[in-house]
Amino acid sequence: MAQIADIHVKIDPATKTKAVKILELLGMNTSQVISALFQQIIYTESIPFEIKLPNKTTLETFKKTDAGEDLHKVSGVDELAKELKA
């Protein structure tokens, strides 16, 4: 049997809950995702995604979204797909 190393991570509960729900929809668990991330770090010899500070427009959009302002709502996936194709 292969050796397994444990990783202990501190993260706020809300973030974990949201991420785990998404991972479940993808058929994955946190261990699988962390293993895939580490493999990509090894393959690319870098963090495999861009990390940068958001620009002014993005920050303003985050604030509006958090406040429930300027949200675009659709009735469901079908309506969204139609709008995206238009």
N, C-alpha and C positions, 0 to 999 in steps of 0.2 A: 504494500500500500504506500502511495506517495505521501511524503510529509506535507503537512498543512501548517502554514503560519497564520496566527491570529492577528487581526488588525482591530483596534478599538478606536472608534470615532465619536467625538462629541458633536452633536448637531441639534438644532432646536426641533422639538417634537412636531410642529406644524409642517416644517420642511420635509421631515422624514415621512410623515403620513401622506403628504401629497405625492412625493416621489414614489413611494411604495405602491400606491394605487395605480400610478401610470405604469410602473414596472410589471405589476400583475396583469394589466391589459396586454402588455407585450410578451407575457409568458416568461418573465425573468424575475430573479430576486436580486437583492443588493449584492450578495457575494459574486454572482455572475457578472454584474455590471462593473464592480470594482476590479475583478479579474480581467475583464475585457479592457478597461481603462489602463490598467498596469501593462498589459500586453501592448497596447498602442503606444504607451510611453516608451517602452523598450524598442518597438519597431521604428518609431519616428525620432527617438532620442529628444523628445520635446513633449510639452503638453499638447494633446491632439486637437485642441480647439483654441480659438483666440480669446484671450483675456485682456480686456481693456476697459477703461472707464467710459460710461455712456456719454454721448455728446449732449449739448443743451436741449436739442429737440427731443431726444429720447427721454431725458430726465423730466421734461415738461409733460410728455405723454404718459410716463409712469405715474406722475402726480395726479393727472386728470383721471386716469384709469382707476387708481386707488380711491379717488373721490367719487367715482361713478359718473364722471362727466365725459361727454363726447364719445359714448360707446355706440357701436354699430351692432344692432341686434337682428337676428334672423330667427325664423320659427324652427329651423332644424337644418340638418346636414344637406338635404336636397336643395333648400333655398340658397344655402351658402354656395353649394357647387354651381348652381345656376348663375349666381352673381359673379363668381370667380371666372366663369367661362365668358361672361358678357364683356 
